[in-house]
């Protein structure tokens, strides 16, 4: 997958509560390329209005730590080979990405959450 492949192609990932797996957050992730920057937009749908459901958003804790609720909505990062690979994995087909990036030891959705948090560290 190249940057021209994933631009404009949204993906939905379901993140679940690790304790009882009943609460979840489905994130629709879309990417646009503008002036040498990738803009990732996150649109969340929650299983309920319960706090446990909101805490399943992979950026929930980071948004609190940084006092930046906009992290729940997305990030803007420089377009370079590193961020391209990160976004490639985030938006790729799960089974293909597990093989391509050797994700055997961690569930794909958890890995995607780590990528999202890493991208927030690279935000412009």
C-alpha positions as CSV (number, residue, x, y, z in Angstrom):
1,X,0.0,0.0,0.0
2,X,1.4,3.4,-0.9
3,X,0.3,6.8,0.3
4,X,-1.8,7.3,-2.8
5,X,-3.6,4.0,-2.0
6,X,-4.8,4.9,1.5
7,X,-5.6,8.6,1.0
8,X,-9.4,9.0,1.1
9,X,-10.0,5.3,2.0
10,X,-11.6,5.2,5.5
11,X,-11.3,2.3,7.8
12,X,-13.3,1.3,10.9
13,X,-11.6,-0.4,13.9
14,X,-13.5,-1.6,16.9
15,X,-11.7,-1.1,20.3
16,X,-13.1,-3.0,23.2
17,X,-13.0,-2.6,27.0
18,X,-10.2,-5.0,28.2
19,X,-12.0,-5.9,31.4
20,X,-15.5,-7.2,30.4
21,X,-15.4,-6.7,26.6
22,X,-19.0,-5.4,26.6
23,X,-18.2,-1.7,26.0
24,X,-16.5,-0.6,22.8
25,X,-15.6,2.3,20.6
26,X,-15.7,2.0,16.8
27,X,-13.4,4.5,15.2
28,X,-13.8,5.5,11.6
29,X,-10.3,6.7,10.5
30,X,-9.7,8.7,7.3
31,X,-6.6,10.3,5.9
32,X,-6.0,13.2,3.6
33,X,-2.7,14.5,2.3
34,X,-2.4,18.3,2.3
35,X,0.8,20.2,1.6
36,X,3.2,17.6,2.8
37,X,1.1,16.6,5.9
38,X,-1.2,13.7,6.6
39,X,-4.4,14.7,8.4
40,X,-5.9,11.7,10.2
41,X,-9.5,12.2,11.3
42,X,-11.1,10.0,13.9
43,X,-14.9,9.7,14.1
44,X,-16.0,7.7,17.2
45,X,-19.2,5.7,17.8
46,X,-19.6,4.3,21.3
47,X,-21.5,1.3,22.6
48,X,-23.1,3.6,25.2
49,X,-22.7,6.9,27.0
50,X,-21.0,5.0,29.9
51,X,-17.6,6.2,30.9
52,X,-16.2,2.7,30.3
53,X,-17.2,3.0,26.7
54,X,-15.5,6.4,26.3
55,X,-12.4,5.0,27.9
56,X,-12.0,2.4,25.1
57,X,-11.1,5.1,22.6
58,X,-7.3,4.6,22.2
59,X,-6.6,8.3,22.6
60,X,-8.7,8.7,25.7
61,X,-5.8,8.6,28.3
62,X,-3.5,10.6,26.1
63,X,-6.1,13.3,25.6
64,X,-6.5,13.6,29.4
65,X,-2.7,13.5,30.1
66,X,-2.2,16.3,27.5
67,X,-5.4,18.2,28.4
68,X,-6.2,18.1,24.7
69,X,-9.6,16.7,23.8
70,X,-8.9,17.3,20.1
71,X,-6.7,14.2,20.1
72,X,-9.9,12.2,20.2
73,X,-10.7,13.7,16.8
74,X,-7.4,13.1,15.0
75,X,-3.9,14.3,14.4
76,X,-1.8,16.0,11.7
77,X,1.7,14.6,11.0
78,X,4.4,15.3,8.5
79,X,4.2,13.1,5.4
80,X,7.4,11.1,5.4
81,X,8.4,7.4,5.0
82,X,8.0,6.7,8.7
83,X,4.4,8.1,9.0
84,X,3.5,6.5,5.7
85,X,4.4,3.0,7.1
86,X,2.5,3.8,10.3
87,X,-0.6,4.8,8.4
88,X,-0.2,1.9,6.1
89,X,-0.5,-0.5,9.0
90,X,-3.3,1.4,10.6
91,X,-5.5,1.4,7.5
92,X,-4.4,-1.9,6.0
93,X,-6.3,-5.2,5.9
94,X,-5.8,-7.0,9.3
95,X,-4.5,-10.4,8.1
96,X,-2.2,-8.8,5.6
97,X,-0.8,-6.4,8.2
98,X,-0.3,-9.1,10.8
99,X,2.0,-10.9,8.3
100,X,3.7,-7.8,6.8
101,X,4.6,-6.3,10.2
102,X,4.9,-9.5,12.2
103,X,2.2,-8.7,14.7
104,X,1.9,-12.1,16.1
105,X,2.4,-11.1,19.8
106,X,-0.3,-8.4,20.0
107,X,-3.9,-8.1,18.8
108,X,-4.2,-6.0,15.7
109,X,-6.5,-3.5,17.2
110,X,-4.2,-3.0,20.2
111,X,-1.3,-2.4,17.8
112,X,-3.4,0.2,15.9
113,X,-4.0,2.0,19.2
114,X,-0.3,2.1,19.8
115,X,0.3,3.5,16.3
116,X,-2.4,6.2,17.0
117,X,-0.7,7.2,20.2
118,X,2.7,7.2,18.5
119,X,1.4,9.4,15.7
120,X,0.1,11.9,18.4
121,X,3.7,12.2,19.6
122,X,4.7,13.1,16.1
123,X,1.9,15.7,15.7
124,X,2.9,19.0,14.1
